[in-house]
């Protein structure tokens, strides 16, 4: 696949999956944005802070994430931690059900 096609796959198909990844981790435990940035990069997603922060804001606006302030580091600096709301947990459950169904179709042998 050429780089143009790879970019299209990233933008059109994989980028929306970042939100699923974010919700998954937000349901497990609160996280800071910088940690999520590194987590997504570890999975091969090409994500920048300029893309991640608006995405987190959008998920918060939808009521799926909320921010809580927690002390961080030796100096006690405050940092925003993101965690899933009950609406976010329900959204993730809905997506998981659809993904299971899709996986069954996509990986079914013909």
For each residue, the residues with C-beta under 8 A, 3 or more apart:
1: 5 6 9
2: 5 6
3: 6 7
4: 7 8
5: 1 2 8 9
6: 1 2 3 9 10
7: 3 4 10 11
8: 4 5 11 12
9: 1 5 6 12 13 14
10: 6 7 13 14 15 45 46
11: 7 8 14 15
12: 8 9 15
13: 9 10 16 17
14: 9 10 11 17 18 45
15: 10 11 12 18 45 51
16: 13 19 20
17: 13 14 20 21
18: 14 15 21 22 40 45 47 52 55
19: 16 22 23 55 59
20: 16 17 23 24 92 95 99
21: 17 18 24 25 39 40 43 45
22: 18 19 25 26 36 55 56 59 65 82
23: 19 20 26 27 59 64 65 84 88 91 92 95
24: 20 21 27 28 92
25: 21 22 28 29 31 36 39
26: 22 23 30 31 64 65 82 83 84 88
27: 23 24 84 88 89 92
28: 24 25
29: 25 83
30: 26 68 70 81 82 83
31: 25 26 35 36 39 81 82 83
32: 35 36 72 79 80 81 82
33: 36 37 49 52 53 56 80 82
34: 37 38
35: 31 32 38 39
36: 22 25 31 32 33 39 40 52 56 82
37: 33 34 40 41 47 49 52
38: 34 35 41 42
39: 21 25 31 35 36 42 43
40: 18 21 36 37 43 45 47 52
41: 37 38 44 45 46 47
42: 38 39
43: 21 39 40
44: 41
45: 10 14 15 18 21 40 41
46: 10 41
47: 18 37 40 41 51 52
48: 51 52
49: 33 37 52 53
50: 53 54
51: 15 47 48 54 55
52: 18 33 36 37 40 47 48 49 55 56
53: 33 49 50 56 57
54: 50 51 57 58
55: 18 19 22 51 52 58 59
56: 22 33 36 52 53 59 60 65 82
57: 53 54 60 61
58: 54 55 61 62
59: 19 22 23 55 56 62 64 65 82 88
60: 56 57 63 64 65 66 67 82
61: 57 58
62: 58 59 87 91
63: 60 85 87 88
64: 23 26 59 60 84 85 87 88 91
65: 22 23 26 56 59 60 82 83 84 85 88
66: 60 82 83 85
67: 60 80 81 82
68: 30 80 81 83
69: 78 79 80 81
70: 30 78 79 81
71: 76 77 78 79
72: 32 76 77 78 79
73: 76 77
74:
75:
76: 71 72 73
77: 71 72 73
78: 69 70 71 72
79: 32 69 70 71 72
80: 32 33 67 68 69
81: 30 31 32 67 68 69 70
82: 22 26 30 31 32 33 36 56 59 60 65 66 67
83: 26 29 30 31 65 66 68
84: 23 26 27 64 65 88 89 92
85: 63 64 65 66 88 89
86: 89 90
87: 62 63 64 90 91
88: 23 26 27 59 63 64 65 84 85 91 92
89: 27 84 85 86 92 93
90: 86 87 93 94
91: 23 62 64 87 88 94 95
92: 20 23 24 27 84 88 89 95 96
93: 89 90 96 97
94: 90 91 97 98
95: 20 23 91 92 98 99
96: 92 93 99 100
97: 93 94 100 101
98: 94 95 101 102
99: 20 95 96 102 103
100: 96 97 103 104
101: 97 98 104 105
102: 98 99 105 106
103: 99 100 106 107
104: 100 101 107 108
105: 101 102 108
106: 102 103
107: 103 104
108: 104 105
109:
110:
